Amino acid sequence: MDSLRSKFALFFLILFCLILVSYGCGRPPTQEIADAEVALSAARDAGAQIYAAEQYESAESKLEKARNDLEKYHYTNARKMAIEAKETALSAKQIAEEAMEKHRIQAFDALQSAKEAMKAAKTAGAKENDPEGYGSLEALIAEADTAYISKNYPVVIEKSEEAKLKARRLELAAKRALELKKDEAEKAVIKETQTEYNSHTVQEGECLWIISEYERVYANPFMWPLIYKANRLQIKDPDLIFPGQIFQIPRDVHSKDVESAIHKAKNRGHWSLFDGK
């Protein structure tokens, strides 16, 4: 009798264990799937879609398989996929966090460099020289700023590099335009000198020495005897010239005449009144 009771007790114990095991295997893995969803969300917040795309997509795929198996009551496979999805998502999160910090530093440096290039272009006159081009440069910098705020650092780097190259081109174009303007101005001055200053109207307080010293005349005060010689009919005494007189400025002068004029001015001393020499 006791043996029979022992056998029944053993039977019910085994049956109870089988029920527990069966219950464990047959329990829907809702908690495991929920944990995987939380891990995937954390990975997404860390930028895994950008910085660990392969791992993130793998975690998404595994989680989707877990959900499909759950709907088909394949709880064992669903649990396995959910656990793998969680582990993959956590790995993606770690990779993304490390990569994001590295890219953040690179993005910051690239953006600052682009802004410095834009400043240099503006200083060179790019905004006035090419308003449309400078406007597109400002737009690129604005896009990079927006991407930096949203932590999309690869876009920051891409837009910053593009902006830096554009800024450099605008700067060089502005400098070339400025050089052309200077060349044109210099040509205009030369032309003006060759035309307007073939003659000079005496102003109050001027003398031949002062007139000859003008940059637009000879830029050398010792060459004044050339003016005196060319205007002897008006100048009776080199020390006496009068406002309103119009003197011709000789241009095609032989080098020997220039040397002679300078020698005479340096060695003759002061002119005397009515010196007819």
C-alpha positions, 0 to 999 in steps of 0.5 A: 500500500505504501509502495503504491502511494509512493508511486502515485506521489512520484507520478504527480510530482513528475506531472507537476514538473512537466506542467511547469516546464510546459508553462515556461515554454508556452508563455508568450515572450511579451516581456522580452519583446518589450525589453527589445523595443526599449533597447531599440528606442534607446539605440535610435535616440543615440543615433544608431540609425546614422552611426550604426545603421547595420546593427540597428537594421539587424535589431529591427529585423530580429524584433520584427521576426519576434513579433511575427512568431508571437502572432503565430504562437511560436513562442520559443522562436519569438523569445529567442529573436526578442533576446537577440534583438535586444542585445543587437540594439544595445550594441548598436547604441554603444557603437553609435554613442562612440561614433557620435562623439567623434563625429561631433568634434569633427563636425564642430571643427568643420563648421567653425572652419567654414564660418571662418572661410565665409568671414574671409570671403566677406572681408574680400568683398564677396558679398558685393561682388557676387550677392547671389553666390554669397547668399547660397554660401549663407544658406549652406552654413545655415543648413550645417548649423541646423544639422549640428543642432539635430546632431546629424554630424555627417551632414554638418561635415558635408555641408561645411566642406561644401561651404568652405570650398564655395567661400574660397572660390568667392574670396578669390573671385572678389580679390580678382575683381578688386585687382581688375578695378585697381588696374582700371583705376591705374590706367585711368590715372595714366590716361588722365596724366597723359591728357589733362596734365599736358598743361598746368594752370598755375594756382596761387602759392605755386612756383616752378619747383612745386609744379615740377614736384607734382606726381602728375607732372614730373615727380621731381622738383629739379626738372622745373627748368624743362617747364621754364624752357617750354614756356619762355614766352610767358615766363620772364623770370622763373621766380615770378609766375602768376595764378591763371597762367597756363604752362605746357608740360613737355612730355616727349623729352630726351634723356639728355635734356632731362639730365641737363635740366636737373644739373642746371637746377642743382648747380645754378642756384637761385634765379635772379629777377629778370635773368634772361639766361 
